[in-house]
Amino acid sequence: MMKKLNYVLLALLCSVALSASAQKKFAVYGVGFYNLENLFDTCHDEGKNDFQYLPTGQYRWNGLKYNHKLKNMSRVLAELGTDQLPNIGCSVIGVSEVENSKALDDLVAQEPLRARNFKYVHIEGPDRRGVDCAMLYNPKFFTLSHAKLVPYVPELEADSAYKTRGFLTVTGTLAGEEINVIVCHWPSRFTTSFYRESAGRQVRAVVDSLEREKPGAKVFVMGDMNDDPIDPSMTTALNCRPEIKQVKAGMMYNPWYNVLVKEKRGTLQYDGKWNLFDQIVMSPTLLDQKGTKDYSTLKYFKHQVFRRDYLMQTEGKYKGNTKRTHAGGVWLDGYSDHLPVVVYLVKEVK
């Protein structure tokens, strides 16, 4: 990818210009996503089925375990993106499976994130367990404009009482440009594909609305889709394509398709097989489709499944799997059943 850019991009900080052979300068920015796998506090939220994550619940979820979870999650979030952007990492990170604002307050108060003054966007949703999506951001690089939670609307009359996570839609400024981020956690695999395809259609409608309101809008859709890039919720409902040259108006680019299909890598395992549910897809306005290497505006640069040895089981029955907080009812003091993902953007600095 660096050769394609015809520049020697130095792995420096988001805000630091990258020197290039043509005496041009560039800045790189990281945009990530991570499923935090049940970041619950230790208190009951009225009306929510959070009883497993109470001191008296199934997991005996107490202050010690909660504080370890916060420390573990903050470590990953702080390191996400640092392969390209040492010491700074991502400017924006979508997250899922967070119980409430208290958990987010406690999360951004952890030293690795507090040192960067991380803030968050969160709107309480209707999920019966109480887990929501949120977006963390470094205010040094991203300026928040506004946010709303677009509800998931059941398409079948029989599902009128069905409640699940909505689509957190955030607008702000990165590198002097307006971007839109839609953070998702689509219906689980315990439901049929129809419900995730429905989520894809509804998110597609949100993207279309943003693009109608502001032609040329730059849009990211990210989240735990509970589907792979090859599934119809992504390929048909959200209208994603695996190759940049295939992406037309009304479509989105999904770089994770080939990661799963060609590279056989993913973000979580089930029965020894990798899935890639955690995805960040983007509108054609973020792509250098003509190959002109015009980076006068933000453009997609590269993508990465973020993997560290400490995120993986190194022994026992689950060796090679992600190291979870719990497995088989046992507290492992782990991280998540998912690996995070990140895309990098590049822009010329004038």
Residue pairs with C-beta under 8 A, 6 or more apart in sequence:
1 301
1 302
2 8
2 9
4 293
5 293
5 301
5 346
6 21
6 22
6 293
7 18
7 20
7 21
7 22
7 24
7 26
8 19
8 20
8 21
9 18
9 20
9 26
9 28
9 346
10 18
10 19
11 28
11 83
11 84
11 85
11 86
12 18
12 28
12 85
12 86
13 85
13 86
13 87
13 88
14 27
14 28
14 29
14 30
14 85
14 88
14 91
14 138
14 140
14 141
15 27
15 88
15 140
15 141
16 27
17 25
17 26
17 27
17 349
18 25
18 26
18 27
18 28
18 346
18 349
19 25
20 26
24 348
25 348
25 349
26 295
26 346
26 347
26 348
26 349
27 175
27 346
27 347
27 349
28 84
28 85
28 301
28 344
28 345
28 346
29 85
29 91
29 141
29 174
29 175
29 298
29 344
29 345
29 346
29 347
30 80
30 81
30 84
30 85
30 89
30 90
30 91
30 92
30 342
30 343
30 344
30 345
31 90
31 91
31 92
31 93
31 181
31 220
31 222
31 280
31 342
31 343
31 344
31 345
32 77
32 80
32 81
32 89
32 90
32 92
32 93
32 94
32 280
32 306
32 340
32 341
32 342
32 343
33 93
33 94
33 95
33 96
33 183
33 222
33 223
33 224
33 278
33 279
33 280
33 340
33 341
33 342
34 73
34 76
34 77
34 80
34 93
34 94
34 95
34 96
34 278
34 336
34 338
34 340
34 341
35 95
35 96
35 97
35 185
35 224
35 277
35 278
35 336
35 337
35 338
35 340
36 73
36 95
36 96
36 97
36 98
36 336
37 97
37 324
37 325
37 335
37 336
37 337
37 338
38 53
38 97
38 131
38 325
39 69
39 70
39 73
39 95
39 97
39 98
39 99
39 103
39 107
40 50
40 53
40 61
40 66
40 99
40 103
40 130
41 53
41 66
41 99
41 100
41 102
41 103
41 106
42 53
42 54
42 55
42 61
42 62
42 63
42 66
43 54
43 102
44 50
44 51
44 54
45 99
45 100
45 130
48 99
48 127
48 128
48 129
48 130
49 128
49 129
49 130
50 99
50 129
50 130
51 57
51 58
52 58
52 59
52 61
53 59
53 61
53 99
54 61
55 61
55 62
58 329
59 65
59 326
59 331
60 331
65 325
65 331
65 333
66 106
68 333
69 325
70 106
70 107
70 110
71 110
72 325
72 333
72 334
72 335
73 107
73 110
73 335
73 336
74 107
74 110
74 111
74 112
74 113
75 112
76 306
76 308
76 311
76 335
76 336
76 340
77 89
77 90
77 93
77 95
77 107
77 112
77 113
77 118
77 136
77 340
78 89
78 112
78 113
78 116
79 89
79 112
79 306
79 308
80 89
80 90
80 93
80 306
80 340
80 342
81 88
81 89
81 90
81 306
81 342
81 344
82 88
82 89
83 304
83 306
84 302
84 304
84 344
85 344
88 116
88 138
89 116
89 138
90 138
90 342
91 137
91 138
91 141
91 142
91 174
92 135
92 136
92 137
92 138
92 142
92 174
92 181
93 135
93 136
93 137
93 340
94 133
94 134
94 135
94 136
94 168
94 181
94 183
94 222
94 223
94 280
95 133
95 134
95 135
95 136
95 183
96 131
96 132
96 133
96 134
96 165
96 183
96 184
96 185
96 223
96 224
97 131
97 185
97 224
98 104
98 107
98 122
98 131
98 132
98 133
98 134
99 130
99 131
99 132
100 122
100 124
100 130
100 132
101 122
101 124
104 120
104 122
104 134
104 136
107 113
107 120
107 136
108 114
108 118
108 119
108 120
108 136
113 136
116 138
116 140
117 138
117 139
117 140
118 136
118 137
118 138
119 136
119 137
119 138
119 139
119 144
120 134
120 135
120 136
120 137
121 134
121 135
121 137
121 144
121 147
121 168
121 170
122 132
122 134
122 135
122 168
123 132
123 147
123 148
123 149
123 166
123 168
124 132
125 132
125 133
125 149
125 151
125 165
125 166
126 151
126 163
126 164
126 166
127 163
127 164
127 165
128 163
131 165
131 185
132 165
132 168
133 165
133 166
133 167
133 168
133 183
133 184
133 185
133 223
134 168
134 183
135 147
135 168
135 170
135 181
135 183
137 144
137 172
141 174
141 175
142 172
142 173
142 174
143 172
143 173
143 174
144 170
144 172
145 171
145 172
145 173
145 178
146 170
146 171
147 168
147 169
147 170
147 171
148 169
149 166
149 167
149 168
149 169
150 166
150 167
150 168
150 169
150 182
150 202
150 206
151 166
151 167
152 164
152 165
152 166
152 167
152 187
152 198
152 199
152 202
153 202
154 160
154 162
154 198
155 198
155 201
164 187
164 195
165 184
165 185
165 186
167 182
167 183
167 184
167 199
167 202
167 203
167 206
168 182
168 183
168 184
169 180
169 181
169 182
169 206
169 210
170 180
170 181
170 182
170 183
171 178
171 179
171 180
171 181
172 178
172 179
172 181
173 179
174 298
174 345
175 298
175 345
175 347
177 218
177 297
177 298
177 347
178 214
178 217
178 218
179 218
179 219
179 220
179 298
180 210
180 217
180 218
180 219
180 220
181 219
181 220
181 222
182 203
182 206
182 207
182 219
182 220
182 221
182 222
182 223
183 222
183 223
184 199
184 203
184 221
184 222
184 223
184 224
184 225
185 223
185 224
185 226
186 195
186 196
186 199
186 200
186 223
186 224
186 225
186 226
186 227
186 233
187 195
187 196
187 198
187 199
187 226
188 226
189 226
193 227
193 231
193 232
193 233
196 225
196 226
196 227
196 231
196 233
196 237
197 232
197 233
197 236
197 237
198 237
199 225
199 233
199 237
200 225
200 232
200 233
200 234
200 236
200 237
200 238
201 237
201 238
203 221
203 238
204 237
204 238
204 239
207 219
207 221
207 252
207 283
208 250
210 217
210 219
211 217
211 219
211 283
216 285
217 283
217 285
218 282
218 283
218 285
218 286
218 298
219 252
219 282
219 283
219 285
220 280
220 281
220 282
220 283
220 286
220 343
221 238
221 252
221 280
221 281
221 282
222 279
222 280
222 281
223 278
223 279
224 277
224 278
224 338
225 231
225 233
225 234
225 277
225 278
225 279
226 277
227 233
227 234
227 277
228 234
228 260
228 266
228 275
228 276
228 277
229 235
229 240
229 242
229 254
229 256
229 257
229 259
229 260
229 261
229 276
229 279
230 257
230 260
230 261
234 240
234 254
234 279
234 281
235 241
238 252
238 281
239 250
239 251
239 252
240 251
240 252
240 253
240 254
240 257
240 281
241 247
241 251
241 252
241 253
241 254
242 254
242 255
242 257
242 258
242 261
244 253
244 287
244 288
244 289
245 289
247 253
247 284
247 287
247 289
248 284
249 284
251 284
252 281
252 282
252 283
252 284
253 281
253 282
253 283
253 284
253 286
253 287
253 300
254 279
254 281
255 281
255 300
255 303
255 343
256 276
256 279
256 280
256 281
256 303
256 341
259 265
259 266
259 276
259 303
259 305
260 266
260 274
260 275
260 276
264 274
265 274
265 276
265 305
266 274
266 275
266 276
266 277
266 305
266 339
267 274
267 275
267 276
267 277
267 278
267 305
267 338
267 339
267 340
267 341
268 274
268 275
268 277
268 278
268 322
268 337
268 338
268 339
269 275
269 320
269 321
269 322
276 305
277 338
278 338
278 339
278 340
278 341
279 341
280 303
280 341
280 342
280 343
282 300
282 343
286 298
286 299
286 300
286 345
287 299
287 300
288 294
288 295
288 299
288 300
295 346
295 347
295 348
296 347
296 348
297 347
298 345
298 346
298 347
299 345
299 346
299 347
300 343
300 344
300 345
301 343
301 344
301 345
301 346
302 343
302 344
303 341
303 342
303 343
303 344
304 341
304 342
304 343
304 344
305 339
305 340
305 341
306 339
306 340
306 341
306 342
307 339
310 323
310 335
311 322
311 323
311 335
311 336
311 339
312 320
312 321
312 322
312 323
313 319
313 320
313 321
313 322
313 323
318 327
322 334
322 335
322 336
322 337
322 338
322 339
323 332
323 334
323 335
324 332
324 334
324 335
324 336
324 337
325 331
325 332
325 333
325 334
325 335
325 336
326 332
326 334
327 334
